[in-house]
Amino acid sequence: MRVAETRRLMGVPWTVTIHATDESRGRAALAAAFDEIERLERILSDYDPRSELSRLSAAAPTSTPIPVGDDVWRVLVRAAEITAASDGAFDVTVGPLTTLWRQARRSERLPRPDKLAAARAAVGPGGIVLDPLRHGVTLVRPGMRIDLGGIGMGYAADRALEVLARHGIDAALIDASGDVVASGPPPGAAGWRVQVNGFGGDEHLDTVLISHAAVTTSGDARQGVEIEGRRYSHIVDPRTGLGVEGSAAVTVIAPDATTADAVATAASVLGPDRGFAVIARFPGCSARFLWRDERGVQSRTTPEWPTQ
């Protein structure tokens, strides 16, 4: 039978839908999945000063590696891999810049050049050194702050899916406000039907069928801002310190939500041309790009993008 529940976690609504042999077992599995997401929120949040991640950032710069728990370690290792493969377009050291950009979006004014320069000095490749033997993390620069906003939610969704599997749930869909991951398909179906769009409303809707996969859309549809006549995304380009310029959206399908989340962020920063090349470096990934220019809305998909 189908069982579903919605809760607000990590600042957004999460809906978990499963097929279980009976409702009581289904409800127990759902409760365990939500408990896992709550646990990870307490660890990975950059808003909560008590979280493990916030305490790690507060220690910067560190002279010796700081041992971290398994979840922080796994996220940082995967983040480092995606940073390398995306030529730095995805970068979890971007925290000082995201803090500054949040203030700019609220005030609708670009950051002061001196503040932008100071934040940029704390961001970039080489800022985090990982010690695999001790699961230790060294933060090299003063003022560093790790921001897992482009990967943490996907990681939590993957871990929640693992919890459901341990409770005997073979068919599940987790939707974290647009970050979607699925295990096996519903009974009698080839997969889960997931509707994606790029700019909100009914514009450019597409439907993909997924199982044992994830789909994430990244762009400026909900959180963009216009400053001095230019449109900026809430997604920060680590290379400039400003929001990605222009109206665009990227949807990525990947084997897991951690990868989909981070690769979509990187592709948003890079744009269609360079983004296509980066997506090709990740096995099992496909993408659709939407953007607006003087001709209207443009669309481009990778060769692997599923068609109905």
RACOR-V152722 format. One record per residue. N is the residue number from 0. PSI is psi in radians with two decimals (NA if undefined). OMEGA is omega as a letter, one per 40 degrees, with the letter a starting at -180 (NA if undefined). NEAR is the number of other ideal C-beta (glycine too) atoms within 10 Angstrom. Layout:
n=N psi=PSI omega=OMEGA near=NEAR
n=N psi=PSI omega=OMEGA near=NEAR
//
This chain:
n=0 psi=2.68 omega=a near=11
n=1 psi=2.28 omega=i near=12
n=2 psi=2.37 omega=a near=19
n=3 psi=2.68 omega=i near=12
n=4 psi=2.58 omega=i near=15
n=5 psi=2.35 omega=i near=12
n=6 psi=2.72 omega=i near=13
n=7 psi=2.05 omega=a near=9
n=8 psi=2.66 omega=a near=18
n=9 psi=0.51 omega=i near=21
n=10 psi=0.02 omega=a near=11
n=11 psi=2.82 omega=i near=12
n=12 psi=2.35 omega=i near=13
n=13 psi=2.25 omega=i near=22
n=14 psi=2.18 omega=i near=14
n=15 psi=2.16 omega=a near=25
n=16 psi=2.25 omega=a near=19
n=17 psi=2.88 omega=i near=25
n=18 psi=2.12 omega=a near=18
n=19 psi=2.87 omega=a near=22
n=20 psi=-0.53 omega=i near=10
n=21 psi=2.87 omega=a near=9
n=22 psi=-0.69 omega=a near=11
n=23 psi=-0.75 omega=i near=10
n=24 psi=-0.66 omega=i near=16
n=25 psi=-0.79 omega=i near=23
n=26 psi=-0.68 omega=i near=14
n=27 psi=-0.69 omega=i near=13
n=28 psi=-0.74 omega=i near=22
n=29 psi=-0.77 omega=a near=24
n=30 psi=-0.71 omega=i near=14
n=31 psi=-0.68 omega=i near=15
n=32 psi=-0.77 omega=i near=29
n=33 psi=-0.61 omega=i near=18
n=34 psi=-0.68 omega=i near=12
n=35 psi=-0.73 omega=i near=18
n=36 psi=-0.75 omega=i near=21
n=37 psi=-0.73 omega=i near=13
n=38 psi=-0.78 omega=a near=15
n=39 psi=-0.55 omega=i near=23
n=40 psi=-0.70 omega=i near=18
n=41 psi=-0.43 omega=a near=12
n=42 psi=-0.76 omega=a near=20
n=43 psi=-0.07 omega=a near=24
n=44 psi=2.38 omega=i near=19
n=45 psi=0.03 omega=i near=19
n=46 psi=-0.55 omega=a near=11
n=47 psi=1.98 omega=a near=14
n=48 psi=-0.27 omega=a near=10
n=49 psi=-0.19 omega=a near=8
n=50 psi=2.76 omega=i near=18
n=51 psi=-0.70 omega=a near=16
n=52 psi=-0.79 omega=a near=27
n=53 psi=-0.68 omega=i near=19
n=54 psi=-0.61 omega=i near=13
n=55 psi=-0.81 omega=i near=21
n=56 psi=-0.67 omega=a near=20
n=57 psi=-0.34 omega=a near=11
n=58 psi=-0.16 omega=a near=14
n=59 psi=2.47 omega=e near=22
n=60 psi=2.64 omega=a near=13
n=61 psi=2.39 omega=a near=15
n=62 psi=-0.43 omega=i near=6
n=63 psi=2.79 omega=i near=9
n=64 psi=2.41 omega=i near=16
n=65 psi=2.11 omega=i near=17
n=66 psi=2.41 omega=i near=12
n=67 psi=2.83 omega=i near=22
n=68 psi=2.96 omega=a near=12
n=69 psi=-0.70 omega=a near=9
n=70 psi=-0.80 omega=i near=18
n=71 psi=-0.74 omega=a near=23
n=72 psi=-0.85 omega=a near=18
n=73 psi=-0.75 omega=a near=16
n=74 psi=-0.77 omega=a near=25
n=75 psi=-0.63 omega=i near=21
n=76 psi=-0.82 omega=i near=12
n=77 psi=-0.66 omega=i near=18
n=78 psi=-0.72 omega=i near=24
n=79 psi=-0.67 omega=i near=17
n=80 psi=-0.75 omega=a near=14
n=81 psi=-0.58 omega=i near=24
n=82 psi=-0.80 omega=a near=21
n=83 psi=-0.76 omega=a near=12
n=84 psi=-0.41 omega=a near=17
n=85 psi=0.21 omega=a near=25
n=86 psi=0.62 omega=i near=16
n=87 psi=0.04 omega=i near=16
n=88 psi=-0.51 omega=i near=24
n=89 psi=2.22 omega=a near=28
n=90 psi=1.98 omega=a near=28
n=91 psi=-0.10 omega=i near=27
n=92 psi=0.07 omega=a near=26
n=93 psi=-0.01 omega=a near=28
n=94 psi=-0.85 omega=i near=25
n=95 psi=-0.57 omega=i near=24
n=96 psi=-0.64 omega=i near=25
n=97 psi=-0.62 omega=i near=22
n=98 psi=-0.78 omega=a near=14
n=99 psi=-0.67 omega=a near=21
n=100 psi=-0.57 omega=i near=25
n=101 psi=-0.72 omega=i near=13
n=102 psi=-0.69 omega=i near=12
n=103 psi=-0.70 omega=i near=21
n=104 psi=-0.68 omega=i near=17
n=105 psi=-0.70 omega=a near=9
n=106 psi=-0.24 omega=a near=11
n=107 psi=0.69 omega=i near=10
n=108 psi=2.46 omega=i near=11
n=109 psi=2.62 omega=i near=17
n=110 psi=2.60 omega=i near=19
n=111 psi=2.45 omega=a near=11
n=112 psi=-0.65 omega=a near=8
n=113 psi=-0.69 omega=i near=8
n=114 psi=-0.67 omega=i near=14
n=115 psi=-0.76 omega=i near=19
n=116 psi=-0.70 omega=i near=11
n=117 psi=-0.73 omega=i near=15
n=118 psi=-0.73 omega=a near=22
n=119 psi=-0.51 omega=i near=18
n=120 psi=-0.40 omega=a near=13
n=121 psi=0.01 omega=a near=21
n=122 psi=2.56 omega=i near=25
n=123 psi=3.02 omega=a near=17
n=124 psi=2.51 omega=i near=13
n=125 psi=-0.08 omega=a near=8
n=126 psi=-0.48 omega=i near=19
n=127 psi=2.23 omega=i near=21
n=128 psi=2.18 omega=a near=13
n=129 psi=2.32 omega=i near=16
n=130 psi=1.74 omega=a near=15
n=131 psi=-0.54 omega=a near=8
n=132 psi=-0.67 omega=a near=6
n=133 psi=0.08 omega=a near=13
n=134 psi=0.84 omega=a near=18
n=135 psi=2.64 omega=a near=16
n=136 psi=2.21 omega=i near=21
n=137 psi=2.23 omega=i near=17
n=138 psi=2.00 omega=a near=23
n=139 psi=-0.66 omega=a near=15
n=140 psi=2.57 omega=i near=16
n=141 psi=2.56 omega=i near=10
n=142 psi=0.15 omega=a near=15
n=143 psi=2.58 omega=i near=23
n=144 psi=2.14 omega=a near=23
n=145 psi=2.32 omega=i near=25
n=146 psi=1.97 omega=a near=21
n=147 psi=0.38 omega=a near=23
n=148 psi=-0.42 omega=a near=21
n=149 psi=0.12 omega=a near=26
n=150 psi=-0.46 omega=a near=25
n=151 psi=-0.68 omega=a near=27
n=152 psi=-0.71 omega=i near=27
n=153 psi=-0.72 omega=i near=29
n=154 psi=-0.78 omega=i near=23
n=155 psi=-0.69 omega=i near=31
n=156 psi=-0.73 omega=i near=31
n=157 psi=-0.74 omega=a near=20
n=158 psi=-0.66 omega=i near=18
n=159 psi=-0.64 omega=i near=27
n=160 psi=-0.64 omega=i near=23
n=161 psi=-0.67 omega=i near=12
n=162 psi=-0.76 omega=i near=20
n=163 psi=-0.71 omega=i near=23
n=164 psi=-0.69 omega=i near=15
n=165 psi=-0.37 omega=i near=10
n=166 psi=0.24 omega=i near=17
n=167 psi=0.27 omega=a near=12
n=168 psi=2.02 omega=a near=24
n=169 psi=-0.36 omega=a near=13
n=170 psi=1.92 omega=a near=19
n=171 psi=2.61 omega=i near=26
n=172 psi=2.22 omega=i near=23
n=173 psi=2.18 omega=a near=24
n=174 psi=1.85 omega=i near=21
n=175 psi=1.27 omega=i near=23
n=176 psi=0.79 omega=i near=15
n=177 psi=-0.36 omega=i near=19
n=178 psi=1.91 omega=a near=24
n=179 psi=2.37 omega=i near=26
n=180 psi=2.50 omega=a near=29
n=181 psi=2.61 omega=i near=25
n=182 psi=-2.26 omega=a near=19
n=183 psi=2.81 omega=a near=16
n=184 psi=2.82 omega=i near=19
n=185 psi=2.76 omega=i near=18
n=186 psi=2.26 omega=i near=10
n=187 psi=0.07 omega=a near=5
n=188 psi=2.76 omega=i near=13
n=189 psi=-0.32 omega=a near=10
n=190 psi=-3.10 omega=i near=17
n=191 psi=2.30 omega=i near=23
n=192 psi=2.10 omega=a near=14
n=193 psi=2.18 omega=a near=21
n=194 psi=2.27 omega=i near=10
n=195 psi=2.56 omega=i near=19
n=196 psi=3.11 omega=a near=19
n=197 psi=-0.57 omega=a near=25
n=198 psi=0.29 omega=i near=19
n=199 psi=2.93 omega=i near=11
n=200 psi=-2.60 omega=a near=8
n=201 psi=0.19 omega=a near=7
n=202 psi=2.21 omega=i near=11
n=203 psi=0.78 omega=i near=15
n=204 psi=2.57 omega=i near=10
n=205 psi=2.66 omega=i near=18
n=206 psi=2.25 omega=i near=11
n=207 psi=2.66 omega=i near=21
n=208 psi=2.09 omega=a near=15
n=209 psi=2.61 omega=i near=19
n=210 psi=2.49 omega=a near=15
n=211 psi=0.83 omega=a near=14
n=212 psi=3.00 omega=i near=24
n=213 psi=2.69 omega=i near=27
n=214 psi=2.31 omega=a near=26
n=215 psi=2.40 omega=i near=28
n=216 psi=2.31 omega=a near=20
n=217 psi=2.30 omega=i near=28
n=218 psi=-2.91 omega=a near=27
n=219 psi=0.28 omega=a near=22
n=220 psi=-0.70 omega=a near=19
n=221 psi=-0.47 omega=a near=10
n=222 psi=0.35 omega=i near=13
n=223 psi=2.90 omega=i near=19
n=224 psi=2.58 omega=i near=17
n=225 psi=2.18 omega=a near=10
n=226 psi=2.19 omega=i near=16
n=227 psi=0.71 omega=i near=8
n=228 psi=0.08 omega=i near=5
n=229 psi=2.50 omega=i near=12
n=230 psi=2.24 omega=i near=16
n=231 psi=2.55 omega=i near=24
n=232 psi=2.87 omega=i near=25
n=233 psi=-0.26 omega=a near=19
n=234 psi=2.18 omega=a near=24
n=235 psi=2.34 omega=i near=30
n=236 psi=1.98 omega=a near=20
n=237 psi=-0.36 omega=a near=22
n=238 psi=-0.46 omega=a near=14
n=239 psi=-0.45 omega=a near=13
n=240 psi=-0.05 omega=i near=22
n=241 psi=2.89 omega=i near=19
n=242 psi=2.63 omega=i near=26
n=243 psi=2.28 omega=a near=24
n=244 psi=2.51 omega=i near=15
n=245 psi=2.85 omega=i near=16
n=246 psi=2.00 omega=a near=20
n=247 psi=2.82 omega=i near=28
n=248 psi=2.50 omega=i near=25
n=249 psi=2.26 omega=i near=27
n=250 psi=2.23 omega=a near=26
n=251 psi=2.33 omega=i near=30
n=252 psi=2.28 omega=a near=27
n=253 psi=2.93 omega=i near=25
n=254 psi=-0.36 omega=a near=16
n=255 psi=2.81 omega=a near=18
n=256 psi=-0.54 omega=i near=28
n=257 psi=-0.83 omega=i near=26
n=258 psi=-0.81 omega=a near=25
n=259 psi=-0.77 omega=a near=31
n=260 psi=-0.91 omega=a near=30
n=261 psi=-0.70 omega=a near=32
n=262 psi=-0.63 omega=i near=31
n=263 psi=-0.68 omega=i near=32
n=264 psi=-0.81 omega=i near=27
n=265 psi=-0.75 omega=a near=28
n=266 psi=-0.59 omega=i near=28
n=267 psi=-0.71 omega=i near=26
n=268 psi=-0.69 omega=a near=29
n=269 psi=-0.49 omega=a near=22
n=270 psi=3.04 omega=a near=17
n=271 psi=-0.82 omega=a near=19
n=272 psi=-1.03 omega=a near=9
n=273 psi=-0.52 omega=i near=15
n=274 psi=-0.66 omega=i near=25
n=275 psi=-0.76 omega=a near=17
n=276 psi=-0.67 omega=i near=11
n=277 psi=-0.75 omega=a near=21
n=278 psi=-0.61 omega=i near=25
n=279 psi=-0.31 omega=i near=14
n=280 psi=-0.16 omega=a near=13
n=281 psi=1.92 omega=a near=21
n=282 psi=2.39 omega=i near=8
n=283 psi=0.09 omega=a near=13
n=284 psi=2.51 omega=i near=22
n=285 psi=2.87 omega=a near=20
n=286 psi=2.71 omega=i near=26
n=287 psi=2.25 omega=i near=23
n=288 psi=2.36 omega=i near=26
n=289 psi=2.43 omega=i near=24
n=290 psi=2.74 omega=i near=18
n=291 psi=2.36 omega=i near=15
n=292 psi=-2.91 omega=a near=10
n=293 psi=-0.30 omega=i near=4
n=294 psi=-0.12 omega=a near=6
n=295 psi=-2.69 omega=a near=6
n=296 psi=2.22 omega=i near=15
n=297 psi=2.63 omega=a near=12
n=298 psi=2.47 omega=i near=13
n=299 psi=2.40 omega=i near=14
n=300 psi=2.68 omega=i near=17
n=301 psi=2.79 omega=a near=18
n=302 psi=-0.47 omega=a near=7
n=303 psi=-0.10 omega=a near=12
n=304 psi=2.27 omega=a near=16
n=305 psi=2.49 omega=i near=16
n=306 psi=2.54 omega=a near=6
n=307 psi=NA omega=NA near=7
//
